[in-house]
Amino acid sequence: MNRIYQTIRQYHMISPGDRVIAGVSGGADSVCLLRALASYRKQVPFTLFVVHVEHGIRGEESLEDAAFVKELCETLAVPFYMEACDVTAYAKAHRMTVEEAGRSVRYDCFEKVRVQLGAQKIAVAHNQNDQAETVLWNLVRGSGLKGLGGIRPVREHIIRPLLFLRRPEIEAILKELGQPWRTDRTNLETDYTRNRLRREILPQLEKSLNRQAVQHIAQAANRLQEAEQYIEKQTEKAAQQSIEIRKDGSAALLLEQYERQEKLIQQELLKRALDTLSGGSGRKDIGSVHLQQLAELAKKDCGRETQLPGGIRAVRENGCIHFQKCEKARKRMQETNTGREICCVEPGMDIIQEGRRIKTAVFENSPRFWNEIQQENKCTKWLSYDTIYSNVCLRTRRSGDYLVVNAKGGRRKLKDYLIDQKIPKGERDTLWLLADGSHILWVVGWRISEAAKVRQDTSKILKIQIEEVYHEGEN
């Protein structure tokens, strides 16, 4: 317990008089958290509450977990609050995996009770194994420095007193206390990404490479957090001279000051410029490939531009890159192009537009999809989501449209392709196109771009179906 108390003191997690909510599921980690916080009240006076989230997934077993936590709270004289929710329905409604939805729902519930009780802190039970899992997961997803730093001990009002303890150490503490805990059977399954890392990858690293692999990965995360904090300070100084917020809410990155910076700071400035849009939400779905596009844009002539996820348009102007939200980008697109936009395409769509039903979904690549991919038809296509760089839309053709026609990236004008296919001239302007900027991913009813094909190393897949809707009385 002393190591937990030391972490609380080192990171100033709890102050006298605080009201603290602990998220307790009934598993070993959260039970250890509860016992530690209940005991710590003897050293620092604060008020402790427990919130248990019942996910609506495991039926009777889940209700037994709630009863276990409630009984433990009564023993420790800690007020107990239970929040019930349907995670499966939430995942479907918000187009998430059940794993992602569970996390979102838990934090929503914790925050709801925190506000109700006027609490200052929410304590959660992440430990060193969770830290190692997070770092590995972010690494394979291509995260930057911040993601590789993993979980922070304190983030706003979230505190993690167990973050520097390994899971075996936590179980040893509970055994010494004679304290039982519950085991969630879904944690034993490997259908979820976290569970595969927890039950397969990390144990193999410890067995085959180094028994202290978890500890070393977590220590590396701590060092990366320190490096990220230093870079953040340097970026803040540079941003004051390099980023200009305009009256209309758009942002300009001043290139003379930008180019004086080291390459690492330049990349952070690009992120910071994007973050100025919508209070930080401008960087949603922005990856390293998009940052590279922006770095290249900085070297191009005035008038060049690129479209980014989240409805962001970046334009090379005199002495700067100008970042705008999609409303202005769409207005300009409508003014300067003859093509007619039918709709923007997002994951999880199911709409009827101009007599056609459009359905989309995004999946992690898996061998179970390959039979379907090989059997795709004129109405259904499976595309590599990894190669989509801008806002995808369904539209008619515009000047400059092209297809990638071979594995080497060779391009062919859409106009030439349509002529080769002997599509009548009068029909060419009415064809629906799935477009990523000027790159045509799919000529609906015809071919897809070579660059959009799903391959073995594809990470995410976009499935899109476009079918005629026949109303009653039609043939």
C-alpha positions in Angstrom: 0.0 0.0 0.0 2.9 2.4 0.7 3.8 2.6 -3.0 0.2 3.6 -3.8 0.3 6.3 -1.1 3.6 7.5 -2.4 2.2 7.9 -5.9 -0.8 9.9 -4.6 1.6 12.2 -2.7 4.1 12.6 -5.5 1.5 13.6 -8.1 -0.6 15.6 -5.6 -3.6 13.5 -6.5 -5.7 14.1 -3.3 -5.8 17.1 -1.1 -7.4 17.5 2.4 -11.1 18.1 2.0 -11.4 16.7 -1.5 -14.4 14.7 -2.7 -13.2 11.7 -4.7 -15.1 9.2 -6.8 -13.6 5.8 -7.4 -14.7 3.7 -10.4 -15.0 0.1 -9.1 -15.9 -2.8 -11.3 -15.2 -5.5 -8.8 -12.1 -6.8 -10.5 -8.7 -7.0 -8.7 -7.4 -3.6 -9.9 -10.4 -1.6 -8.9 -10.9 -3.5 -5.6 -7.3 -2.7 -4.7 -7.9 0.9 -5.6 -10.9 1.1 -3.3 -9.1 -0.6 -0.4 -6.1 1.8 -0.8 -8.2 4.9 -0.9 -10.4 3.8 2.0 -7.2 3.3 4.0 -5.6 6.5 2.8 -8.4 8.5 4.5 -6.6 7.8 7.8 -3.6 9.9 6.5 -5.4 12.6 4.6 -9.1 13.6 5.4 -11.2 13.4 2.2 -14.6 12.1 1.2 -14.7 8.9 -0.9 -17.6 7.7 -3.1 -17.8 4.6 -5.4 -19.4 4.4 -8.8 -20.1 1.0 -10.3 -21.2 0.9 -14.0 -23.3 -2.1 -15.0 -22.8 -2.6 -18.7 -25.8 -4.7 -19.5 -23.6 -7.3 -21.2 -23.1 -10.3 -18.9 -26.6 -10.7 -17.4 -26.8 -12.3 -14.0 -23.0 -12.4 -13.7 -22.9 -8.6 -14.1 -25.5 -8.1 -11.4 -23.5 -10.3 -9.1 -20.5 -8.0 -9.6 -22.7 -5.0 -8.6 -23.9 -6.8 -5.5 -20.3 -7.7 -4.6 -19.1 -4.0 -4.9 -22.1 -2.7 -3.0 -21.4 -5.1 -0.1 -17.7 -4.2 0.0 -18.7 -0.5 0.1 -21.0 -1.1 3.1 -18.2 -2.9 4.9 -15.8 0.1 4.3 -18.5 2.7 5.0 -18.2 4.2 1.5 -21.3 5.5 -0.3 -22.2 3.4 -3.3 -23.7 4.5 -6.6 -24.6 2.3 -9.5 -25.1 3.4 -13.1 -26.8 0.9 -15.5 -26.5 1.3 -19.3 -26.7 -0.8 -22.4 -23.2 -0.7 -23.9 -24.1 -2.9 -26.9 -26.9 -0.4 -27.9 -24.5 2.5 -27.3 -21.9 1.0 -29.5 -24.3 0.4 -32.3 -25.8 4.0 -32.0 -22.4 5.6 -32.0 -20.7 3.3 -34.5 -18.1 2.0 -32.1 -16.7 -1.3 -31.0 -18.2 -2.6 -27.8 -14.7 -2.2 -26.2 -14.6 1.5 -27.2 -18.2 2.1 -26.2 -17.6 0.5 -22.7 -14.8 3.0 -22.0 -16.8 6.0 -23.2 -19.9 5.0 -21.2 -17.8 4.4 -18.0 -16.2 7.9 -18.2 -19.6 9.5 -19.0 -21.1 7.8 -15.9 -18.2 8.8 -13.7 -18.4 12.4 -14.8 -22.2 12.5 -14.3 -21.9 11.4 -10.7 -18.8 13.7 -10.1 -20.9 16.7 -11.1 -23.9 15.6 -9.1 -21.8 15.2 -5.9 -19.5 18.2 -6.5 -16.4 16.0 -6.4 -13.0 17.2 -7.5 -11.4 13.9 -8.6 -12.2 10.6 -10.3 -9.9 7.7 -9.4 -9.5 4.9 -11.9 -7.5 1.7 -11.5 -5.1 1.7 -14.5 -1.8 -0.1 -13.6 1.6 -0.7 -15.1 0.3 -3.6 -17.3 -2.4 -1.2 -18.7 0.4 1.3 -19.4 2.4 -1.3 -21.4 -0.7 -2.4 -23.3 -1.5 1.2 -24.2 2.0 2.0 -25.4 2.2 -1.1 -27.6 -1.3 -0.5 -29.0 -0.5 3.2 -29.8 2.8 2.1 -31.3 1.3 -0.4 -33.8 -1.4 2.2 -34.7 1.3 4.7 -35.7 0.8 7.2 -32.8 3.1 10.1 -32.3 5.1 11.0 -29.2 2.1 11.8 -27.1 0.5 8.5 -27.8 3.7 6.6 -27.1 3.8 8.3 -23.7 0.7 6.2 -22.8 -1.4 6.9 -19.8 -0.7 9.9 -17.5 -0.9 9.6 -13.7 -3.1 12.7 -13.6 -5.1 14.1 -16.5 -7.4 17.0 -15.6 -9.5 15.5 -12.8 -8.7 11.9 -13.5 -6.2 10.3 -11.1 -4.5 6.9 -11.3 -2.9 5.9 -8.0 -2.1 2.3 -9.2 -0.3 3.2 -12.4 3.2 2.2 -11.2 2.1 -1.2 -9.8 2.1 -4.4 -11.9 -0.9 -6.6 -11.9 0.8 -9.4 -9.9 1.7 -6.9 -7.2 -1.9 -5.8 -7.0 -3.1 -9.3 -6.5 -0.5 -9.9 -3.9 -1.8 -6.9 -1.9 -5.3 -8.3 -2.0 -4.2 -11.7 -0.9 -2.3 -10.2 2.0 -5.5 -8.4 3.0 -7.6 -11.5 2.6 -9.7 -9.5 0.1 -11.5 -11.4 -2.7 -12.3 -10.0 -6.1 -14.5 -10.7 -9.1 -13.2 -12.0 -12.5 -14.9 -10.6 -15.6 -15.0 -13.5 -18.1 -14.9 -11.1 -21.0 -11.3 -10.2 -19.9 -10.3 -13.8 -20.6 -11.5 -13.6 -24.2 -9.2 -12.5 -27.0 -11.8 -10.9 -29.3 -10.9 -7.5 -28.0 -7.6 -5.8 -28.9 -6.7 -5.0 -25.3 -7.2 -8.6 -24.2 -5.0 -10.0 -27.0 -2.2 -7.6 -25.9 -2.8 -8.6 -22.3 -3.1 -12.3 -22.6 -1.0 -13.1 -25.6 1.5 -10.4 -26.7 2.9 -9.1 -23.4 3.2 -12.6 -21.8 5.1 -13.7 -24.9 7.5 -10.7 -24.6 8.1 -11.5 -20.9 8.6 -15.2 -21.6 10.8 -14.9 -24.8 12.6 -11.6 -24.4 12.7 -10.1 -21.0 10.8 -10.9 -17.8 10.7 -7.2 -17.0 9.3 -6.2 -20.4 6.2 -4.7 -18.9 8.2 -2.6 -16.4 10.6 -1.4 -19.1 7.9 -0.4 -21.5 6.1 1.5 -18.8 9.4 3.2 -17.8 10.0 4.2 -21.5 6.5 5.8 -21.5 7.4 7.9 -18.4 10.5 9.2 -20.2 8.5 9.9 -23.3 6.0 11.9 -21.2 8.9 14.0 -20.0 10.2 14.6 -23.5 6.7 15.4 -24.7 6.3 18.0 -21.9 9.5 19.7 -22.9 8.6 19.7 -26.6 5.2 21.1 -25.7 6.8 24.1 -23.9 9.1 24.8 -26.9 6.1 24.5 -29.2 4.1 27.0 -27.1 6.9 29.5 -27.5 7.1 29.0 -31.2 3.3 29.1 -31.7 3.1 32.6 -30.2 5.2 33.9 -33.1 4.0 31.4 -35.8 0.2 31.0 -35.5 -2.2 33.8 -36.1 -5.9 33.4 -35.2 -8.1 35.4 -37.5 -11.4 37.1 -36.7 -13.5 34.5 -38.5 -12.0 31.7 -36.3 -9.7 30.4 -39.0 -5.9 30.1 -38.4 -2.8 31.0 -40.3 0.6 29.4 -39.9 3.2 32.1 -40.7 5.8 30.4 -42.8 8.8 32.6 -42.2 8.7 31.9 -38.5 7.7 28.3 -39.1 10.7 27.6 -41.3 13.1 28.9 -38.6 12.1 26.0 -36.3 13.6 22.5 -36.0 11.7 19.8 -38.0 10.2 18.3 -34.9 8.8 21.6 -33.7 7.5 22.3 -37.2 5.4 19.2 -37.1 4.1 20.2 -33.7 3.2 23.6 -35.0 1.2 22.0 -37.8 -0.8 20.1 -35.1 -1.2 23.2 -33.0 -2.6 25.2 -36.0 -5.1 22.4 -36.6 -6.0 22.4 -32.8 -7.0 26.0 -33.0 -10.0 25.0 -35.1 -13.1 24.2 -33.0 -11.2 24.3 -29.7 -8.9 21.4 -30.4 -11.3 19.1 -32.3 -9.7 20.1 -35.6 -7.2 17.2 -35.4 -9.7 14.3 -35.3 -8.5 11.6 -37.6 -5.4 13.5 -38.7 -2.5 11.1 -39.1 1.2 11.4 -40.0 0.3 11.2 -43.8 -1.8 14.4 -43.5 1.0 16.2 -41.6 3.4 15.2 -44.4 0.9 16.7 -46.9 0.9 20.0 -44.9 4.7 20.0 -44.7 4.9 19.6 -48.5 2.2 22.3 -49.0 4.4 24.8 -47.1 7.0 24.4 -50.0 4.5 24.9 -52.8 3.3 27.9 -54.7 0.5 30.1 -53.6 -3.0 28.8 -54.5 -2.2 25.2 -53.8 -4.4 23.5 -51.2 -5.2 20.2 -49.6 -8.4 18.8 -48.0 -8.0 17.1 -44.6 -10.3 14.9 -42.4 -12.8 16.7 -40.3 -13.8 19.1 -43.0 -10.5 21.2 -42.9 -9.1 23.0 -45.9 -5.5 24.1 -45.9 -4.6 26.7 -48.5 -1.1 28.0 -49.4 -1.4 31.8 -49.3 1.1 34.6 -49.4 3.5 33.9 -46.5 1.3 31.4 -44.7 -0.9 28.3 -44.8 -4.5 29.2 -44.1 -6.6 26.6 -42.2 -10.4 26.8 -42.6 -13.4 24.6 -41.6 -15.4 22.8 -44.2 -18.3 25.3 -44.5 -16.0 27.7 -46.3 -14.2 24.9 -48.2 -17.5 23.6 -49.5 -18.7 27.0 -50.5 -15.5 27.5 -52.5 -15.8 24.0 -54.0 -19.3 24.8 -55.2 -18.2 28.1 -56.7 -15.1 26.8 -58.6 -16.2 23.3 -59.7 -19.0 22.2 -62.1 -19.4 18.8 -60.4 -22.5 18.4 -58.2 -21.9 17.0 -54.7 -24.5 14.4 -53.7 -23.5 13.8 -50.1 -20.5 13.5 -47.8 -19.6 9.9 -47.0 -19.0 8.9 -43.4 -18.7 5.5 -41.6 -22.0 4.1 -40.4 -24.2 5.8 -43.0 -27.5 4.3 -44.0 -29.4 6.9 -46.0 -31.5 7.2 -49.2 -30.3 9.8 -51.6 -31.8 10.5 -55.0 -33.4 7.0 -55.3 -30.4 5.1 -54.1 -29.6 3.6 -50.7 -26.1 4.3 -49.4 -24.7 2.2 -46.6 -21.2 2.4 -45.2 -19.2 0.7 -42.4 -15.5 0.6 -41.4 -13.9 -2.6 -40.1 -10.5 -3.7 -38.8 -9.0 -5.9 -41.5 -9.5 -9.6 -40.9 -9.3 -12.8 -42.9 -13.0 -13.3 -42.3 -13.8 -10.5 -44.8 -11.7 -11.9 -47.7 -14.3 -14.1 -49.1 -16.8 -11.2 -49.2 -14.2 -8.9 -50.7 -13.5 -11.4 -53.5 -17.2 -11.7 -54.2 -17.9 -8.0 -54.3 -20.3 -6.8 -57.1 -21.2 -3.6 -58.9 -23.2 -2.3 -56.0 -20.8 -3.2 -53.1 -17.1 -2.3 -52.8 -14.5 -2.9 -50.1 -11.9 -0.1 -50.1 -8.7 0.5 -48.1 -9.6 3.1 -45.5 -5.9 3.7 -44.9 -5.4 5.4 -48.3 -8.2 7.9 -47.8 -6.7 11.3 -47.0 -9.5 13.9 -47.2 -13.3 14.2 -46.9 -14.9 11.5 -49.0 -17.9 12.5 -51.0 -20.3 11.1 -53.6 -20.4 13.5 -56.5 -20.4 13.9 -60.3 -17.2 14.5 -62.2 -15.0 17.6 -62.1 -12.0 18.9 -64.0 -8.8 17.2 -62.8 -10.4 13.9 -61.7 -8.2 10.9 -62.0 -7.9 7.1 -61.2 -4.8 5.3 -60.0 -4.6 2.4 -62.6 -1.7 0.3 -61.5 0.2 -0.8 -58.4 3.0 1.7 -59.1 0.7 4.6 -58.7 0.2 5.4 -62.3 -2.7 7.8 -63.0 -5.2 8.1 -65.7 -7.6 11.0 -66.3 -11.2 10.0 -65.5 -12.3 11.5 -68.8 -9.9 9.1 -70.8 -11.2 6.1 -68.7 -14.8 6.9 -69.5 -14.0 7.2 -73.2 -12.2 3.9 -73.2 -15.2 2.3 -71.6 -17.4 3.7 -74.4 -19.7 5.4 -71.8 -21.9 7.8 -73.8 -20.9 11.4 -73.5 -24.4 12.3 -72.2 -24.1 9.9 -69.3 -20.6 10.8 -68.1 -21.8 13.9 -66.2 -24.5 11.9 -64.4 -22.2 9.0 -63.1 -21.8 8.8 -59.4 -18.2 9.0 -58.2 -16.8 8.2 -54.7 -14.1 10.8 -54.5 -11.2 11.7 -52.2 -10.4 15.1 -53.5 -9.6 14.7 -57.2 -8.8 11.0 -56.6 -11.7 8.8 -57.7 -11.9 5.8 -55.4 -14.8 4.2 -57.2 -16.7 4.9 -60.4 -20.0 3.6 -59.1 -21.1 0.6 -61.1 -17.7 0.3 -62.7 -14.1 0.1 -61.4 -12.3 1.2 -58.3 -8.9 2.9 -58.1 -5.9 0.6 -57.8 -4.8 2.7 -54.8 -8.1 1.9 -53.0 -7.8 -1.9 -53.2 -7.7 -3.8 -49.9 -4.4 -5.7 -49.4 -3.1 -8.0 -46.8 -1.4 -5.2 -44.9 -4.4 -2.9 -45.0 -5.4 -1.8 -41.4 -9.0 -0.6 -41.9 -11.6 -1.4 -44.5 -14.4 0.8 -45.8 -17.4 -1.2 -47.0 -19.8 0.9 -49.2 -23.0 -0.3 -50.8 -25.0 1.8 -53.3 -28.2 0.3 -54.6 -31.3 1.5 -56.4 -34.4 1.8 -54.2 -37.5 0.5 -55.9 -40.7 1.9 -54.5 -44.0 0.0 -54.5 -45.4 -0.3 -58.0 -42.1 -0.2 -59.7 -40.6 -3.1 -61.7 
